[in-house]
Structures are given as structure tokens and as C-alpha cells.
Amino acid sequence: MALSNTTLSIRKKAAIMQKYLQSMVVAREISDFQDGVKFLTNPYETLGSVQVNSPVAGTYTVGTLTTTDNTLEVNKEALYSKHVFDFESRFAQYNLAMEFLKGATSKIVEAIDRDLFVTLEANAGETVTVTGGFTSGNVIASVADASGRLSGYSEAMNGLFIVIGNSSLPAFQVMGATNGFSFADAVLKNGLAGQLMGFDLYVVRDAQLPANTALAGIKRVFSTGTNGGIQIEEKGVSGKTGKEFVAYTYYNSILWNNNESLVVKFDLA
């Protein structure tokens, strides 16, 4: 592709990176993702149970309604920095500039996504053991197990998700290509669809997930917050040519206390 010359301001570069972040980050697809926040709160109540009298007695016992605060502070930062020697010429060539900005954004995205995945793995209320990892023979049973654990909750109307590492993808593909004529034919022609048994399927690099782990759950019962989007600084480097490029954002994730049973961890060890 031919290279075109242009000049990108810091504000324009930050806007480009923010646009890439919004389209690339898995956390935005599955969590209650909120931009421009410093704190998120999710107070919840202990509702208790209904008293049943049979036969009618006309008496009741009064319970106590308690409210618990659950708060997330957006206090983590992801930074990407490089000393770019040919700074002006690199950013004067649009294609090179866009390639650099996209690559920088992908590193920040990896940090945000991994933080969410680590949080979900550490606090998931349900575990499905898949000894030895996913195979074409155990994918359906494993996903069905997770489905059973997540069924019956009103929050399920938000939609369901599965996140797997890239090394698990072949098992899902082979399973799809060998189960049922219509489904198998579609997988063979078009690849694995974005859904499986009612779950939206997301594939990330293995390193983004905790070791020997995949995740499933109900969307938007956990939150990710960012504070102010991506910010950029360009600084001169004493005694050297070029400039130091720094891009950063603030973020954090939480699985709310009253929603832990709505996330399933696949133990693939």
C-alpha cells in the first residue's frame, strides 16, 4: 500500500487509539463497561425469604433488610512507552503511524482484558473441571455443564459468554465440524460460528487468561471502568534524537459480590 504523508496531533493520535480500544477490547463486549469514571458502586440488599403458613395463621415474623456497599475504584494504569528515533518521519507517514498506534493500543487492551479475566477466575462462584483441557469429545458436555449452572437466573437475559484461549480453539472447531450435518457443514464452510449452545464465543491469546483456565458466565454482572480514555505524552529525550512516546489509561474490574455464582471457571488442568 502506498504511504501518504500527514501530520497527526496528540489529540488525534489519542482519538485514534481510543477508537481502536473500543473495537478491540473483549471487556467492553461482556462486562458493564463504563468510560470516564473514578468509582463504581453496586450496593445490594439481603432480601431474605418468604414465610408460608399452612393452614392460614395470620401471624408472621419480621426480618431485617440489610444493605451492603460494594465499590470499585479505578486505580490501575496500563502504560505503553517507546523511544522513537525517527519520530517526525514515522508519524508523517500515515500508514506507519496507524500501524504503530494500533499496535500500542493492542498492548493496552491486553492489560485491560487480562485484568478482567484474572478477576473473574479468582472470584467465580462455579467451577467445571475439564481434566486435561478441552477436546473435541468433551466440549459439548463441558459447555452444557456450565449452561446448567447458569440457567434460571433472571440476569441470563443479558446473554451468555465463553472466553477460551487460542490453544483450545481447535477442539471447538473439530467438535463443530463433526456434530450434526447442518452445523458441521456450516463450520466446514465458514469456520466456527460466534455462538455455541447459546453462548457468545470469544477467543483470546492463551497468555491473556490465567493458566489452565477458560471462563463462562452471564454478561454484564461484573464491571470494568476506565477513567478518561487513552492519554498520550510526547517528550524529548536528553542527549538523543527523536522523542519518547507514552500512551496510558486508568482502569479496573470487579465481579460484584452478589453475582459470583453467575460466572463459571473451566479448570483445564
Secondary structure, DSSP 4 states (H G I P E B T S, - for coil): ----B----HHHHHHHHHHHHHHH-HHHHHSEEESS-SEEE--EEE-------SS----------EEE--EEE--EEEEEEEEETTHHHHHHBHHHHHHHHHHHHHHHHHHHHHHHHHHHHHH-SEEEE-TTS--TTTHHHHHHHHHHHHTT-GGGGG-EEEEEEGGGHHHHHHHHHTSSHHHHHHHHHH-S-SEETTEEEEEE-GGGSPTTEEEEEETTSEEEEESS--EEEEEE-TTSSSEEEEEEEEEEEEE-GGGGGGEEEEE--
